[in-house]
Amino acid sequence: MRISEIFYSLQGEGFLAGVPSVLVRLTGCPLRCRWCDTKYAWDQTAGAEYRLEKIIELANRHKTRYVVITGGEPMINAQLPDLVKQLKENQKHVTIETAGIAFVPDMPCDLMSISPKLSGSVPYDPAAAAIHEDSRLDIAVLRELVEHYDYQLKFVVDSESDLLEIQQTIEEIANVDPEKVMLMPQAATRQELIEKSPLVAEMCKAAGFAFCHRLHILLWNNQRTT
């Protein structure tokens, strides 16, 4: 299985923010979001090959049962179900972080952390933008994910105008529990996070959604800790 990196840290985002976790970052992502902070994991040839047994061994080295499978885009990896199954056999709590562009059934994961990409995420490069726009949002896939998995929906907010698009997306998906929706500031640095957080907090209060922490930015200024 091609892995960009495996490291032990705190979960940075979502309802489990702050929980010590082993993060397993898979390679490969068809999207090219303009503010992506893991561009080094886009290429499917990045990183190194790991046997599933080695991944389990590395996960078992740390004093936590929480494992986060991230990317890249994990849901496009054909070996993902096998990895999740083996982690669960080792009594791990498994979160999968995904943009929600692919549905894989019957995985025994504990939390599907879905971050649908809004129109503002389109990359600047025209060629990449065309591919991104065609694949960034699949309502049918999102609907399958929320119907079949315990989930959280995290939306990156760059400006106040994003709220209408977020609400429209939720309405299209249908049957979304508003208590599972989170808004998080778009930020590449600690200072940017601090500056944008009050606005997003007010948006959360107005819409009834939860505020999503970004601890990796707050604590480490978005620097890799591996």
C-alpha positions in Angstrom: 0.0 0.0 0.0 1.5 3.4 -1.0 1.8 5.6 2.1 3.0 9.3 2.2 3.6 9.2 5.9 2.7 7.6 9.2 3.0 9.7 12.4 1.7 10.1 16.0 0.1 13.4 16.9 -3.2 14.9 18.0 -6.2 14.8 15.8 -6.4 18.4 14.5 -9.9 18.7 13.3 -13.5 17.5 13.8 -15.3 16.3 16.9 -12.3 14.3 18.0 -9.9 17.2 17.9 -7.2 16.9 20.5 -7.4 13.1 20.7 -3.9 11.4 20.5 -4.0 9.5 17.2 -1.9 7.7 14.7 -2.3 9.3 11.3 -1.8 7.2 8.2 -1.6 9.4 5.1 -2.3 7.6 1.8 -1.1 9.0 -1.5 -3.1 10.1 -4.5 -5.8 12.6 -5.0 -7.6 13.7 -8.2 -8.5 17.1 -6.7 -6.1 20.0 -6.6 -7.7 22.3 -4.0 -6.1 25.8 -4.0 -5.5 25.8 -0.3 -4.6 22.2 0.2 -1.9 21.8 2.9 -0.8 18.3 1.9 0.1 18.8 -1.8 3.0 16.4 -1.3 0.4 13.6 -1.1 -1.3 14.4 -4.4 0.9 12.1 -6.6 0.1 8.4 -6.3 3.8 7.7 -6.8 4.8 9.7 -3.7 5.8 8.2 -0.5 6.7 4.5 -0.1 5.2 1.0 -0.3 4.1 -0.5 3.1 2.8 -3.9 3.8 -0.5 -3.8 5.7 1.2 -5.7 8.5 3.8 -3.0 8.9 1.1 -0.3 9.1 -0.6 -2.2 11.9 2.8 -2.7 13.7 3.5 1.1 13.5 -0.1 1.9 14.7 0.4 -0.5 17.7 3.5 1.3 18.9 1.7 4.2 20.4 -0.5 4.7 23.4 -3.8 5.3 21.6 -6.4 3.2 19.9 -7.3 6.0 17.6 -6.2 5.8 13.9 -6.9 8.4 11.3 -6.7 7.4 7.6 -6.2 10.5 5.6 -4.6 11.6 2.3 -4.6 12.5 -0.4 -8.0 10.9 -0.9 -8.2 7.5 0.9 -11.5 6.4 -0.7 -9.8 5.9 -4.1 -7.3 3.4 -2.7 -8.4 -0.2 -3.6 -6.7 -1.6 -0.4 -8.5 0.7 2.0 -11.1 -1.9 3.1 -8.4 -4.4 3.9 -6.5 -1.8 6.0 -9.6 -0.8 7.9 -10.6 -4.4 8.6 -7.1 -5.2 10.0 -7.1 -2.1 12.1 -10.5 -3.0 13.6 -9.2 -6.5 14.3 -6.6 -4.8 16.4 -9.3 -2.9 18.3 -8.6 0.4 16.8 -11.0 3.3 16.4 -10.8 4.2 12.7 -11.6 7.6 11.2 -11.4 8.0 7.4 -10.9 11.6 6.2 -12.4 12.1 2.7 -13.6 14.8 0.3 -16.7 12.6 -0.3 -16.0 11.9 -4.0 -16.1 8.1 -3.8 -18.3 5.6 -2.0 -17.0 2.3 -0.7 -19.5 0.1 1.1 -19.3 -2.1 4.2 -16.1 -0.8 5.8 -16.1 -1.2 9.6 -14.8 2.3 10.2 -16.0 4.2 13.2 -16.2 7.7 11.7 -16.4 9.0 8.2 -15.0 12.5 8.3 -16.3 14.1 5.1 -15.1 17.5 3.8 -17.1 18.4 0.7 -15.2 20.9 -1.5 -17.0 24.2 -2.2 -16.6 26.3 -5.4 -14.0 28.5 -3.8 -11.6 25.6 -3.6 -11.0 25.5 -7.3 -7.3 25.7 -8.2 -5.8 28.7 -10.1 -4.4 26.6 -12.9 -7.0 26.4 -15.7 -6.3 22.8 -16.6 -6.5 21.6 -13.0 -9.5 23.8 -12.4 -11.5 22.0 -15.1 -10.8 18.6 -13.6 -11.5 19.8 -10.1 -14.8 21.3 -11.0 -16.0 18.1 -12.6 -15.2 15.9 -9.6 -15.1 18.1 -6.4 -18.8 17.6 -5.5 -20.9 14.5 -6.0 -24.2 14.7 -4.1 -25.1 11.1 -4.8 -21.9 9.9 -3.2 -22.3 12.2 -0.3 -25.8 10.9 0.3 -24.5 7.3 0.3 -21.8 8.2 2.8 -24.1 9.9 5.3 -26.7 7.1 4.9 -24.3 4.2 5.5 -21.7 5.6 8.0 -21.4 7.4 11.2 -20.2 10.8 9.9 -19.2 14.4 10.4 -19.4 17.0 7.7 -16.7 19.6 7.8 -16.8 22.6 5.5 -13.9 24.9 4.9 -15.0 28.6 5.2 -13.1 31.3 3.4 -15.7 34.0 3.5 -19.1 34.8 4.9 -20.7 34.2 1.5 -19.7 30.5 1.7 -22.6 29.8 4.2 -25.3 29.9 1.5 -23.4 27.3 -0.6 -22.9 25.1 2.5 -26.6 25.2 3.3 -27.6 24.5 -0.3 -25.2 21.5 -0.3 -26.7 20.1 2.9 -30.2 20.5 1.5 -29.2 18.6 -1.6 -27.7 15.8 0.3 -30.9 15.6 2.5 -31.3 13.9 5.8 -28.2 15.5 7.2 -28.1 15.8 11.0 -27.2 19.5 11.7 -25.4 18.5 14.9 -22.9 16.6 12.7 -22.0 19.7 10.6 -18.9 21.7 11.3 -17.5 24.9 9.9 -13.7 25.5 10.0 -11.7 28.6 8.9 -9.6 28.4 5.8 -6.2 29.2 7.1 -2.6 28.3 6.1 -1.0 30.0 9.2 -1.6 30.5 12.9 -2.2 34.2 12.3 -4.7 33.6 9.5 -6.5 31.1 11.7 -6.7 33.6 14.6 -8.0 36.3 12.3 -10.7 34.3 10.6 -12.0 32.3 13.6 -14.3 35.0 15.1 -16.1 35.3 11.8 -16.6 31.6 11.4 -17.7 31.4 15.1 -20.4 33.9 14.4 -21.5 31.9 11.3 -21.7 28.8 13.5 -23.9 30.5 16.0 -26.2 31.9 13.2 -26.5 28.5 11.5 -26.5 26.2 14.5 -23.4 24.3 13.3 -20.3 23.4 15.4 -17.0 25.3 15.2 -14.2 23.1 13.9 -10.8 23.5 15.6 -7.6 23.3 13.5 -5.1 22.3 16.1 -2.3 21.5 13.7 -2.3 25.1 12.6 -2.9 26.6 16.1 -0.2 24.5 17.8 2.4 23.9 15.1 1.6 26.7 12.6 0.8 24.1 9.9 4.4 22.7 10.0 4.8 19.0 9.5 5.6 17.3 12.8 7.0 14.0 11.4 
